[in-house]
Amino acid sequence: MDQNKIVLSVEHLRMEFGGLVAVNDLSFDVERGKITALIGPNGAGKTTVFNCITGFYRPTGGRLTLNTGQNAPFLLERLADFDITKKAKVARTFQNIRLFTGLTVLENLLVAQHNELMRASGLTFFGLLGLPRYEKKAQAAIEKGRQWLEKINLIERADDPAGDLPYGDQRRLEIARAMCTQPKLLCLDEPAAGLNPKESLELNKLLLHIRDVEKTSILLIEHDMSVVMEISDHVIVLEYGAKISDGTPEKVRNDPKVIAAYLGVDDDEIEHLVDTEKQQGESDPAQATIDDLLDKVIEDKAEERS
């Protein structure tokens, strides 16, 4: 693939904790302007990968190259976490919401622009004097925050405490806060966790807007397969810290290795089910897909236990 089309290249990433190998020889690319999903069973190493990309962990080995398309590429494994945010323009959210619940909805978006405002204020000196340079930047920050509140339909709650928002609104506010930093890569750790179907739909609309209108590349970890299959352009599947599948959502959802990983059964058991479908005259056994094969495996396991 043309390197200019790649915003993040992960090459032979390895992360060890003592004698435990959490991520082993992992390589994949995140295409610019696309949504890439990182999925896998619990304990597969997904959040560890995020922590390496965003500087919370220093990888044991491998290379993480961030190409903004404007400057020389950044080697993320060599940068401190604050430089990954500030210089390489990588933003992230976490599994657990980390809003400032005592601040207003709008103030949470201003906090995200703190570094820019501090530079404009001359480390508060110009701000204390009320000079136009700072006032102009402060008004621009407020306007940017209000624009994002319009986009996530929370402008009427701008002055309410963020902690008073419903859970789904807090999720979207957290993503909007990350977007106020104008990232080149937005990393989202289980953004649909705890959302009801209506809230998941609103989340999907927001992420598609970020991809299609804001032109921001997204890398997400997600367990909600309906979200992954609906909005992702590319899916990478991990098991025990290693990649077992990589491709389009349709390819991945029909991969026996993926189904086996989620069920905790052997690959050959899934392949046997596919072969059985063929022998029974299924016109397109691949289209039995995960749901049908899951049902069949669960049924067989239940019979074994009875």
N, C-alpha and C positions, 0 to 999 in steps of 0.2 A: 504494500500500500504506500502511496505517496506520503512521505513524512510530514508534509505540510497539512495533511488531513488528520493527523494524529495529535491530540492535545496532551495525552499522557501515555507513556510507554513504560510498562513494568517488565523488567528483564531479570529472570532467574532470581526472583525475590526469595530470601530465606530469613526466617525469624525463629530464633531459639530462645527458650527460657530455661537456663541450666541444661539439663539433658533432654528437655522436651522440645521437639521440633513442631512448632505451631503452623508454619508456612514453609513449604518445601519446593524450591525450584519453580516458582510460579511466574509465568510470562503471559501478558495480554496487553492489548492496546485499547485505549478509549478514543473513539473517533470524534473529531471536532464537530460541534453542533448536533450531537446525537445523544440519546439516552442509553447508557450501558448499565445493565443490572448484574449484580454479583449475588448469586444465590447458592443455597446449599443447606444441608441439615444443621441443627444446632451443634456448635463446636467445630464447624468446618474451617474456621479461621478467617471468616469474612471481616469481622470487626478488627482483628489483628492487622489485616491488610490495610484497612482504613487508617488505623493508628500509625502505620508505617508511612503511608502517603502524606498524612497531615502532621507528622513530626512528633507525635506522642511517644512513638518508639523509634529507636535507631536500629535499622535492619542489621541482622547478622551478616548478610551478604546480598548481592544483587544491585541493580540500578533502577532508579525511578526518575524518569526524564519528563519534565513538564515543558511543553512548547507553547508559549503564549501567542506565537505568530508575530510578535512585535520586537522582542529582544532575543538575545542569545538564550538557548534552552537552560532551564534550571535543573540541577541535579538535587532532587529533594532530599535524598539521604544525607546530603552534606549541609543542609540548612536547619537552623533552629525553627521551632514551630511557629514563632511569631513572624519570621521571615518568609515562611511558606505562605502565610496569610497575606503579609504586607507586600512582598516582592513578587512571589510567584502567582499571587491572586487565586489561591485555593481556599474555598470556604466549606464549612461542614456543619451539619447538625448531628445530634446524638439520639440514641434510643430513647433516653429520658429527656423530656422537654426542659430546657435550661433558660427560660425567660426570667427577666427581673420582674417578679410578680407584683412587687410594690410600686413599680413605676407604671406610668400610663402606657397604653398601646403605642402611641406616637413616640414617647420617650425611649421605648425599646429600640425603635428604628434609628433614633438619633445616637444611641450608644454605639451602634454598629459603625457610625461615621466619626467616632471619637478621634481616631488618629488624624484624619483629614482636618478636623476642626482644630485640633491642637497645633498642627503645623500652621494653619491660617492665623491662629491667635498668638503665634510667637511664644508658645508654651505659657499661655494665658496673659502675657503682657499686653498684647494688642487688644485682647478681649476686655481686659480691665479698663483700658482707655476708651473703649467703644469706637475704635477706628473703623472706617468704612470697609477696609479689607476683610476684617473678621465678620462684620455684620452681613456682608454680602455672602460669605461662605455659610454663615449660620442660617440665613434665609434659604439658601440653596439646599442645605441639608434638610430643613423642615419641608420644603417643597418635594424633595425626593421621597421623604418618608410618607407624605400625604398621597403622592402618586401611587406608591405601593399599597397603601391602605385602600385606595380606590380599586386597585387590581384584585385585591383579595376580599373586596366587599366588607371592609371593616372601618371605612372612613367615619361612620356615625359613632363608632366606639373609640375614636382617637383619644379622648380624654378620660376614658375609663381605665381602672387598674387592669393590667394584663392578666392578673390572676383571676379576674372575674369572668373571663371569656370561657365559653364552652371548650372542651378538649380539642375538638377538630379545628376550631378557630385559632387556638393556641399553636397548633401544629403549623398552620399556614402562616401565622405571624412569625414563627421562628424561621421559616423558609424565606419570608420577605426580608427579615432582618439580615440573613446571610446574603441575600441579593443586593442589599444596600451597600455592600462592600465591592460591588461590581466584579465578581469573580470570573475567572476564565474557566474554572472547573468547580462545580458545586457537588459536594459529596453528602449524600443523605443516608443516614443510618436508620433503616426501618421507619420511613415517614408515615406509612399507613398503619402502624401498630396502634391498636385500640380504637380505630375509627369504625363508625358504622357505615353501611353501604352508601348513604347520601354523602357523608363526609369523604369517603374514598373517591366518589365521583368528582367532588370539588377539588380534591387533591390532584386527580388525574388532569383536570382542566388546567390547573395552575402549572403543573410540570410541563405540559405540552406548550403552554404559553411561554414558559421560560426557554424551552428549546426552540420554538418556532419564531417567536417575536423578539425575545431578548437575545437569542442566538448564543445561549450559554450551554456548554457541555455539562452533562449530568452523569455522575456515577452513583448508583444507589444500591444499597443492601435492602432486600425486602423478602418477607415470608409470604405475603399475600400474592399468590400466583395470578389472581385476576388482574391486579395492578401491573405486575411484571409483563404478562402476556399482552395486555392492552396497549401499553405505552412504550415498551422497550424496543429499541432498534437492534440491540445486540445483547446476548445473555451469556455470562460465564458461570459455570457451575463448579463449586469446590466440594471436596470431600477429604477430610483429614488433612487439610492444608495444601492439597494438590488439585490441579485442574483436571476434571474428568470429562467436561464437555464445553463447547464454545461455538456459538453460532446464532442464527436467528431464533426468535421465540418458538417458531413452529418446529425447527430442527431439534431444539433442546427438549421441548415437551414430549417428543416421541422417542427420545434416546433411552434405550433400555438401561444404560448405566445410571442415568439420572433417576429413573423410576426406582431402580434397585437401591440407590443411595438414600432416597427419602423413606423407603420402606424397611431398610435394613436387611434386604435379602440379596441373594447372589445374582449376578448378571445373567447367568445361564438359565435361572428360573424365569426371568422376564423374557429372555429370548425364546424359551420353550413355549411360553404363552403366545408369543407372536406367531411361532411356527404352527401352533395349534389352530390359531385363527385362520391361517392360510389353508390348512388342510380341511377346515370346515367351510371353505368357500368364501371367506370374507373378501370382498372385492378390493379393498384397500386396507390391509391389516394395520398399517401404520396409523390410520385414522381412528383405530380403537382408542388411541391416545392414552394419556396417563390415567384419566378418570376410569376408563373401562378396565385397564390393566390393574389399577389399584383395587377396584371392586373385586376382580377375580382373585388377586393374591390374598386379600383380606378374607374372602370366602373360603379359599383353600386353607388358610391358617386356622380359621375357626373350626373347620372340619377336623384338622389335625388335633386340636385341643379337646374336641368333644369325644 
